[in-house]
Amino acid sequence: MNFALFNLTKIRIEISFKSFDELRKTLAFYQRNNLYKINIPCKNNIKKDFLLESIKISKEEFPTIDIIPHFSILHEFKRNRVNTYDSFLNFLQSVKKLGCSHVLLVSGSQKRSTLDSVTALSMLKETPLFFNQYISIGVAFNPYLPEFLFDEEISRLEKKLQSGLVSSIWLQFGTDYKLLKSRIEILFNIISTAYKNNSKISNIMIFGSILIPSREFLARFKFRPWKGVYCSNEFLESTDVANNLVSELLKTYKQYKICPIIENISSTEDHLKKLKMSLYL
């Protein structure tokens, strides 16, 4: 190990926890290791009041940690479109008051027909109150989809960018780094066009998901794969191959100035050691 692809303190890490005590323990671990860029997802049990209280604890008890919370329309859905949108607006106002300046908005793995991230951004654009509580919005993008689905993904991203509210794009994980490179070029062209068409849009950051391989994780993923995550059989069958593919992904992120976000658990000394090894050539 003699060349760092990324500085460990500059990347982002998505955390997972089942209780406030576990949250505190995890954040304390990161703080001891000088890791201050943390994402709190909105999935499984982390949603609604538990999510908001988790953000409150994080900001009040660990003020030096930069928290980016997620809002999933799937997991926060409240009976209908209007209620869910109101919940989203209240969420933005609440996390802004707590000191968060950035939120990642996702539709979820099963999009709601009545409201998704595209329509939520369109509605937000027409909400004057939002502009008095300015907060940056991130959106998801899957560069690994098959061609017939990728065309729709491009169309959806273009509509999100047309809102003028998007300040970051978060790439889904996958293992075909050659396909990723070609899709990133398409993504850059879309962003360039958005810059030209809307003077309000500038400096869109791009983040790229990374999963750190282990024998246990690959076995779990084979048994219960994540929807929308495209992993090759070679990646799933061998930790050596998986580590090599992750290295190629990281080199691609480095080439295109994309910031990695680590999506699987990295909250022990052993996890941290594996993460450090992955960031070096």
DRENTORGU-336191 format. One record per residue: residue number from 1; x, y, z of N, C-alpha, C in turn. Coordinates in steps of 0.02 Angstrom, whole numbers. Example, Ala and Ser with C-alpha at 12.3 -4.5 7.8 and 13.67 -1.06 7.14 Angstrom:
BEGIN
SITE baba   n.px   n.py   n.pz  ca.px  ca.py  ca.pz   c.px   c.py   c.pz
SITE    1    660   -284    390    615   -225    390    660   -165    390
SITE    2    642   -112    354    684    -53    357    645      2    394
//
This chain:
BEGIN
SITE baba   n.px   n.py   n.pz  ca.px  ca.py  ca.pz   c.px   c.py   c.pz
SITE    1     42    -59      0      0      0      0     44     62      0
SITE    2     45     98    -55     87    158    -57     54    218    -91
SITE    3     -7    209   -115    -41    264   -147   -114    265   -127
SITE    4   -136    319    -96   -206    325    -74   -249    354   -130
SITE    5   -299    316   -150   -346    342   -200   -387    399   -170
SITE    6   -406    391   -106   -445    441    -72   -421    448      0
SITE    7   -425    508     26   -411    521     96   -471    495    136
SITE    8   -458    452    184   -512    422    223   -557    475    256
SITE    9   -528    531    276   -567    582    310   -612    622    263
SITE   10   -603    613    197   -641    652    148   -702    615    121
SITE   11   -702    548    128   -758    510    100   -818    513    148
SITE   12   -875    489    125   -935    487    168   -950    414    185
SITE   13   -982    405    243  -1000    338    266  -1074    338    287
SITE   14  -1111    289    260  -1181    281    279  -1185    234    339
SITE   15  -1218    255    391  -1220    214    452  -1285    175    457
SITE   16  -1283    123    498  -1342     82    512  -1344     70    587
SITE   17  -1404     74    616  -1411     65    688  -1484     48    703
SITE   18  -1495     16    761  -1562     -4    781  -1586     30    844
SITE   19  -1543     69    875  -1562    103    937  -1522    167    943
SITE   20  -1544    212    986  -1507    274    997  -1439    261   1028
SITE   21  -1436    211   1072  -1372    193   1103  -1322    169   1050
SITE   22  -1346    129   1004  -1302    105    950  -1280    163    905
SITE   23  -1325    210    893  -1308    269    854  -1252    308    889
SITE   24  -1261    320    953  -1210    358    991  -1143    321    990
SITE   25  -1144    255    999  -1082    216    999  -1047    220    931
SITE   26  -1087    216    877  -1058    218    810  -1028    287    795
SITE   27  -1064    340    811  -1038    407    798   -977    422    841
SITE   28   -976    397    902   -918    407    945   -857    372    916
SITE   29   -868    313    886   -814    277    853   -785    317    795
SITE   30   -830    344    754   -807    385    697   -770    447    721
SITE   31   -796    479    772   -765    540    797   -694    526    823
SITE   32   -686    469    858   -619    451    883   -570    440    826
SITE   33   -596    419    768   -554    404    711   -553    461    659
SITE   34   -575    520    681   -573    580    639   -612    573    574
SITE   35   -669    538    578   -714    530    521   -776    572    535
SITE   36   -786    624    497   -837    673    514   -890    682    459
SITE   37   -892    638    409   -941    645    355   -986    583    354
SITE   38  -1045    591    382  -1090    534    394  -1159    545    362
SITE   39  -1185    492    331  -1253    493    305  -1298    449    348
SITE   40  -1357    474    363  -1407    434    399  -1461    415    350
SITE   41  -1468    351    333  -1517    330    283  -1588    331    310
SITE   42  -1635    325    266  -1706    319    284  -1730    252    256
SITE   43  -1723    200    297  -1742    133    275  -1748     87    335
SITE   44  -1780     30    324  -1791    -18    378  -1824     17    438
SITE   45  -1792     13    497  -1822     44    556  -1804    118    563
SITE   46  -1759    143    521  -1737    213    527  -1783    256    484
SITE   47  -1837    280    513  -1885    320    477  -1929    357    526
SITE   48  -1966    406    500  -2015    444    537  -1986    473    602
SITE   49  -2020    466    658  -1998    498    720  -1929    473    742
SITE   50  -1916    408    731  -1851    380    750  -1795    412    709
SITE   51  -1807    425    645  -1758    458    603  -1745    529    626
SITE   52  -1798    566    638  -1789    636    659  -1754    641    727
SITE   53  -1771    597    773  -1738    598    839  -1664    578    832
SITE   54  -1650    533    785  -1581    513    773  -1540    571    746
SITE   55  -1570    610    702  -1536    669    675  -1524    720    730
SITE   56  -1574    728    773  -1569    776    829  -1512    756    876
SITE   57  -1508    693    894  -1455    668    937  -1387    679    904
SITE   58  -1383    663    840  -1320    669    803  -1295    741    803
SITE   59  -1340    788    789  -1319    858    783  -1304    889    851
SITE   60  -1342    870    902  -1333    900    968  -1274    870   1006
SITE   61  -1265    805   1000  -1213    772   1040  -1147    763   1003
SITE   62  -1149    769    936  -1089    762    895  -1087    820    844
SITE   63  -1082    881    868  -1089    940    824  -1035    946    771
SITE   64   -978    914    781   -924    920    731   -934    873    672
SITE   65   -981    826    678   -994    778    624  -1044    808    574
SITE   66  -1025    806    511  -1068    831    457  -1119    777    438
SITE   67  -1181    788    455  -1234    739    444  -1274    757    381
SITE   68  -1280    708    336  -1327    714    280  -1381    661    289
SITE   69  -1442    681    307  -1497    632    315  -1531    618    248
SITE   70  -1561    559    244  -1598    540    184  -1673    544    199
SITE   71  -1712    557    146  -1785    554    152  -1809    508     96
SITE   72  -1839    451    115  -1866    404     66  -1941    410     63
SITE   73  -1967    425      5  -2039    432     -3  -2074    365     11
SITE   74  -2042    310     -7  -2070    244      6  -2079    233     81
SITE   75  -2028    248    120  -2030    234    192  -2066    287    233
SITE   76  -2074    346    203  -2108    401    239  -2179    413    213
SITE   77  -2203    369    170  -2269    380    138  -2324    380    191
SITE   78  -2368    429    186  -2422    437    235  -2490    442    200
SITE   79  -2514    385    180  -2582    375    152  -2593    405     84
SITE   80  -2569    466     71  -2581    496      5  -2526    545    -12
SITE   81  -2530    572    -72  -2480    617   -100  -2472    681    -58
SITE   82  -2528    712    -40  -2526    775     -4  -2495    767     65
SITE   83  -2517    717    101  -2489    705    168  -2414    691    166
SITE   84  -2394    652    116  -2323    634    111  -2281    694     92
SITE   85  -2307    735     46  -2270    795     28  -2264    843     87
SITE   86  -2318    851    124  -2316    893    184  -2265    867    234
SITE   87  -2261    800    240  -2212    769    284  -2141    784    261
SITE   88  -2130    782    196  -2064    798    167  -2045    871    181
SITE   89  -2093    916    172  -2080    987    185  -2064    998    259
SITE   90  -2102    967    302  -2089    973    374  -2021    944    393
SITE   91  -2003    889    359  -1938    858    371  -1882    906    353
SITE   92  -1887    938    295  -1836    986    274  -1829   1043    324
SITE   93  -1886   1068    346  -1884   1124    394  -1854   1101    461
SITE   94  -1871   1040    482  -1847   1015    547  -1771   1004    545
SITE   95  -1746    972    493  -1674    957    491  -1633   1021    479
SITE   96  -1664   1069    445  -1630   1134    436  -1621   1167    504
SITE   97  -1673   1166    545  -1668   1196    612  -1617   1160    655
SITE   98  -1608   1095    642  -1560   1056    681  -1488   1068    657
SITE   99  -1481   1101    600  -1414   1118    576  -1391   1080    515
SITE  100  -1435   1041    484  -1416   1005    422  -1425   1052    362
SITE  101  -1378   1049    317  -1382   1092    258  -1393   1053    194
SITE  102  -1399    987    199  -1403    944    140  -1447    884    155
SITE  103  -1492    866    110  -1535    807    117  -1534    768     52
SITE  104  -1530    702     57  -1536    659     -2  -1608    634     -7
SITE  105  -1641    651    -62  -1710    631    -75  -1711    571   -121
SITE  106  -1744    517   -101  -1750    458   -143  -1823    435   -146
SITE  107  -1841    406   -203  -1909    379   -209  -1916    315   -169
SITE  108  -1863    275   -168  -1866    209   -136  -1866    155   -188
SITE  109  -1853     93   -167  -1846     38   -215  -1912     22   -251
SITE  110  -1968     39   -220  -2034     30   -252  -2068     98   -256
SITE  111  -2065    129   -314  -2090    197   -321  -2166    200   -311
SITE  112  -2187    252   -276  -2259    264   -267  -2287    298   -329
SITE  113  -2344    275   -352  -2373    303   -413  -2398    374   -401
SITE  114  -2414    390   -338  -2443    456   -324  -2390    509   -310
SITE  115  -2331    488   -289  -2278    536   -273  -2211    501   -277
SITE  116  -2164    532   -313  -2095    508   -314  -2050    568   -310
SITE  117  -1985    558   -316  -1938    613   -308  -1945    666   -362
SITE  118  -1965    646   -422  -1974    694   -477  -2032    741   -461
SITE  119  -2089    713   -442  -2148    755   -428  -2137    795   -363
SITE  120  -2102    766   -315  -2089    802   -252  -2047    864   -265
SITE  121  -1997    859   -308  -1955    917   -325  -1995    969   -364
SITE  122  -2038    946   -408  -2080    992   -446  -2126   1031   -400
SITE  123  -2155    996   -351  -2198   1029   -302  -2159   1076   -257
SITE  124  -2098   1056   -240  -2056   1097   -196  -2036   1162   -230
SITE  125  -2026   1158   -295  -2009   1217   -334  -2063   1270   -329
SITE  126  -2126   1248   -322  -2182   1294   -320  -2202   1312   -248
SITE  127  -2160   1294   -199  -2176   1309   -129  -2132   1366   -105
SITE  128  -2159   1427   -101  -2119   1486    -81  -2087   1478    -12
SITE  129  -2122   1443     34  -2095   1435    101  -2028   1400    101
SITE  130  -2017   1355     53  -1955   1317     50  -1895   1363     41
SITE  131  -1903   1414      1  -1847   1457    -15  -1826   1501     44
SITE  132  -1869   1505     94  -1850   1540    155  -1813   1494    204
SITE  133  -1812   1429    188  -1777   1380    229  -1730   1341    185
SITE  134  -1685   1377    149  -1645   1345     97  -1604   1287    123
SITE  135  -1606   1231     87  -1567   1173    103  -1551   1137     38
SITE  136  -1491   1111     32  -1471   1077    -30  -1505   1009    -36
SITE  137  -1523    991    -97  -1558    928   -110  -1515    884   -155
SITE  138  -1507    822   -134  -1472    772   -175  -1523    722   -203
SITE  139  -1506    693   -261  -1550    643   -292  -1509    582   -312
SITE  140  -1543    526   -320  -1510    463   -338  -1509    453   -413
SITE  141  -1459    415   -437  -1453    399   -508  -1420    331   -514
SITE  142  -1450    286   -553  -1423    219   -563  -1391    212   -632
SITE  143  -1324    212   -636  -1291    209   -702  -1286    138   -729
SITE  144  -1310     88   -693  -1300     18   -713  -1362    -14   -742
SITE  145  -1416     24   -749  -1478     -5   -774  -1472    -29   -846
SITE  146  -1509    -81   -865  -1511   -102   -935  -1536    -44   -979
SITE  147  -1519    -45  -1042  -1531     11  -1087  -1603     37  -1085
SITE  148  -1651     -9  -1087  -1721     12  -1090  -1744     46  -1026
SITE  149  -1712     29   -970  -1727     62   -907  -1685    125   -897
SITE  150  -1625    123   -926  -1579    180   -918  -1606    242   -953
SITE  151  -1639    233  -1009  -1669    290  -1045  -1719    326  -1000
SITE  152  -1759    288   -964  -1807    317   -917  -1770    352   -859
SITE  153  -1715    321   -836  -1676    350   -782  -1647    418   -802
SITE  154  -1625    423   -864  -1600    487   -890  -1655    539   -891
SITE  155  -1714    519   -916  -1771    564   -920  -1790    590   -851
SITE  156  -1790    545   -802  -1807    565   -734  -1756    614   -705
SITE  157  -1692    601   -718  -1640    645   -693  -1646    714   -725
SITE  158  -1660    716   -789  -1667    781   -823  -1725    821   -792
SITE  159  -1779    787   -775  -1836    821   -744  -1817    846   -674
SITE  160  -1779    806   -637  -1757    828   -570  -1713    890   -576
SITE  161  -1668    890   -624  -1623    948   -633  -1661   1010   -655
SITE  162  -1715   1000   -692  -1755   1057   -716  -1787   1095   -658
SITE  163  -1794   1063   -600  -1822   1098   -542  -1776   1154   -518
SITE  164  -1711   1148   -534  -1662   1198   -512  -1643   1189   -438
SITE  165  -1666   1135   -407  -1655   1126   -335  -1601   1074   -319
SITE  166  -1577   1038   -370  -1530    983   -359  -1459   1009   -354
SITE  167  -1425    991   -300  -1355   1011   -291  -1307    952   -287
SITE  168  -1334    891   -286  -1291    832   -286  -1327    773   -317
SITE  169  -1287    728   -347  -1312    667   -378  -1275    608   -347
SITE  170  -1313    557   -326  -1284    500   -289  -1292    437   -331
SITE  171  -1236    408   -352  -1235    351   -396  -1246    285   -358
SITE  172  -1289    243   -385  -1301    177   -357  -1238    134   -366
SITE  173  -1231     83   -324  -1174     37   -330  -1186    -14   -386
SITE  174  -1133    -34   -418  -1133    -88   -467  -1062   -110   -478
SITE  175  -1051   -161   -519   -983   -188   -527   -955   -182   -597
SITE  176   -995   -160   -646   -970   -153   -715   -939    -84   -723
SITE  177   -874    -79   -706   -842    -13   -706   -832     14   -777
SITE  178   -829    -30   -826   -824     -6   -895   -889     27   -917
SITE  179   -945     -4   -900  -1010     27   -914  -1016     92   -876
SITE  180   -993     92   -813   -997    152   -772   -963    211   -806
SITE  181   -904    200   -834   -867    255   -867   -908    286   -924
SITE  182   -938    244   -965   -978    270  -1021  -1040    306   -996
SITE  183  -1070    281   -942  -1130    313   -915  -1112    379   -880
SITE  184  -1053    383   -849  -1032    446   -818  -1024    500   -871
SITE  185   -998    483   -929   -991    532   -983  -1060    558  -1003
SITE  186  -1110    514  -1006  -1178    536  -1021  -1204    581   -965
SITE  187  -1190    562   -903  -1211    602   -846  -1181    672   -849
SITE  188  -1117    677   -864  -1085    742   -869  -1116    786   -923
SITE  189  -1136    755   -979  -1169    793  -1033  -1236    820  -1010
SITE  190  -1273    780   -971  -1337    801   -945  -1328    860   -897
SITE  191  -1278    855   -854  -1265    909   -806  -1244    972   -842
SITE  192  -1202    965   -893  -1179   1023   -932  -1238   1058   -964
SITE  193  -1285   1019   -991  -1345   1048  -1023  -1387   1084   -971
SITE  194  -1393   1054   -912  -1432   1085   -858  -1402   1152   -837
SITE  195  -1335   1156   -834  -1301   1219   -818  -1319   1273   -868
SITE  196  -1320   1255   -932  -1334   1303   -985  -1407   1327   -984
SITE  197  -1452   1281   -966  -1523   1297   -969  -1552   1330   -906
SITE  198  -1514   1327   -852  -1539   1354   -789  -1482   1386   -750
SITE  199  -1482   1452   -747  -1428   1488   -714  -1426   1477   -639
SITE  200  -1481   1450   -611  -1484   1437   -539  -1443   1375   -520
SITE  201  -1429   1333   -569  -1393   1271   -556  -1318   1282   -562
SITE  202  -1280   1261   -512  -1207   1267   -516  -1175   1219   -467
SITE  203  -1116   1197   -484  -1075   1156   -439  -1111   1095   -411
SITE  204  -1140   1055   -456  -1172    993   -434  -1118    942   -416
SITE  205  -1120    918   -354  -1072    868   -331  -1098    798   -348
SITE  206  -1051    752   -360  -1070    683   -375  -1038    637   -323
SITE  207  -1079    593   -295  -1056    543   -247  -1068    474   -277
SITE  208  -1023    428   -261  -1029    360   -288  -1028    308   -234
SITE  209  -1076    263   -236  -1082    211   -184  -1026    159   -190
SITE  210  -1002    136   -132   -953     82   -129   -975     33    -75
SITE  211   -970    -31    -91   -981    -84    -43   -914   -119    -31
SITE  212   -893   -124     32   -830   -156     48   -842   -232     54
SITE  213   -810   -272     11   -824   -344     10   -797   -381     71
SITE  214   -834   -430     91   -811   -479    140   -848   -544    123
SITE  215   -822   -600    147   -854   -664    131   -926   -665    158
SITE  216   -935   -638    218  -1001   -638    249  -1050   -593    211
SITE  217  -1026   -533    191  -1070   -487    155  -1090   -516     88
SITE  218  -1043   -545     51  -1058   -573    -15  -1108   -631     -9
SITE  219  -1101   -671     43  -1148   -726     53  -1219   -700     67
SITE  220  -1223   -648    109  -1289   -619    124  -1319   -588     61
SITE  221  -1277   -554     22  -1302   -521    -37  -1327   -572    -89
SITE  222  -1292   -628    -96  -1314   -680   -142  -1382   -707   -121
SITE  223  -1391   -715    -56  -1454   -743    -30  -1510   -692    -35
SITE  224  -1495   -627    -22  -1546   -575    -24  -1517   -513    -58
SITE  225  -1515   -512   -124  -1486   -455   -160  -1527   -391   -151
SITE  226  -1494   -334   -155  -1528   -270   -149  -1558   -252   -216
SITE  227  -1621   -231   -214  -1655   -214   -276  -1621   -156   -311
SITE  228  -1609   -163   -376  -1579   -110   -416  -1503   -108   -412
SITE  229  -1473   -154   -375  -1399   -157   -370  -1375   -214   -414
SITE  230  -1336   -198   -465  -1314   -246   -515  -1242   -269   -500
SITE  231  -1236   -330   -475  -1171   -358   -458  -1160   -421   -501
SITE  232  -1100   -427   -529  -1084   -485   -571  -1076   -548   -528
SITE  233  -1083   -605   -559  -1073   -668   -524  -1001   -673   -499
SITE  234   -954   -647   -539   -883   -649   -519   -872   -611   -454
SITE  235   -905   -553   -448   -901   -513   -388   -926   -551   -328
SITE  236   -981   -587   -336  -1014   -622   -280   -979   -687   -262
SITE  237   -941   -716   -308   -911   -782   -296   -842   -779   -264
SITE  238   -808   -721   -267   -739   -718   -244   -724   -651   -211
SITE  239   -699   -652   -150   -681   -589   -117   -622   -556   -152
SITE  240   -577   -596   -180   -520   -567   -216   -544   -529   -278
SITE  241   -588   -561   -316   -615   -528   -375   -655   -466   -355
SITE  242   -695   -474   -302   -736   -418   -277   -692   -359   -258
SITE  243   -638   -372   -222   -593   -318   -202   -561   -284   -262
SITE  244   -544   -323   -312   -514   -295   -373   -565   -250   -410
SITE  245   -627   -272   -412   -679   -232   -445   -693   -168   -407
SITE  246   -693   -171   -341   -702   -111   -300   -645    -63   -312
SITE  247   -584    -89   -319   -526    -47   -334   -535    -11   -401
SITE  248   -561    -47   -451   -574    -16   -516   -627     39   -511
SITE  249   -678     26   -470   -730     76   -460   -701    139   -428
SITE  250   -660    129   -377   -629    186   -342   -583    225   -389
SITE  251   -547    190   -432   -504    224   -480   -546    265   -529
SITE  252   -604    238   -547   -650    275   -591   -676    337   -556
SITE  253   -696    329   -493   -719    387   -454   -664    440   -449
SITE  254   -604    418   -438   -547    464   -433   -538    502   -499
SITE  255   -542    466   -554   -533    495   -621   -584    550   -634
SITE  256   -646    538   -612   -700    585   -627   -718    631   -568
SITE  257   -675    631   -518   -685    674   -459   -752    662   -425
SITE  258   -767    598   -415   -828    577   -381   -811    555   -310
SITE  259   -847    581   -261   -832    564   -191   -866    498   -172
SITE  260   -828    450   -145   -858    387   -125   -901    394    -62
SITE  261   -954    354    -59   -992    345      3   -995    271     17
SITE  262   -972    251     76   -970    181     95  -1038    161    123
SITE  263  -1069    111     91  -1139     94    109  -1146     38    159
SITE  264  -1096     -6    163  -1105    -60    212  -1067    -45    276
SITE  265  -1080    -82    328  -1058    -65    396   -983    -58    400
SITE  266   -961     -3    431   -890     10    443   -881     40    512
SITE  267   -904      6    563   -907     35    630   -865     -1    682
SITE  268   -818    -42    659   -771    -75    705   -700    -65    679
SITE  269   -651    -80    721   -581    -73    700   -566   -117    640
SITE  270   -595   -177    640   -584   -223    584   -615   -195    519
SITE  271   -676   -168    524   -708   -137    466   -666    -79    440
SITE  272   -641    -39    487   -602     20    468   -537     -1    434
SITE  273   -506    -54    458   -445    -79    427   -457   -101    355
SITE  274   -512   -137    344   -530   -159    276   -544    -99    231
SITE  275   -578    -49    258   -593     11    220   -530     47    199
SITE  276   -482     54    246   -419     87    230   -382     49    175
SITE  277   -382    -17    179   -348    -58    128   -380    -48     60
SITE  278   -446    -41     58   -481    -32     -6   -465     34    -39
SITE  279   -447     84      1   -434    151    -26   -363    159    -53
SITE  280   -322    107    -45   -253    110    -68   -242     63   -127
SITE  281   -196     84   -172   -176     41   -227   -115      0   -205
//
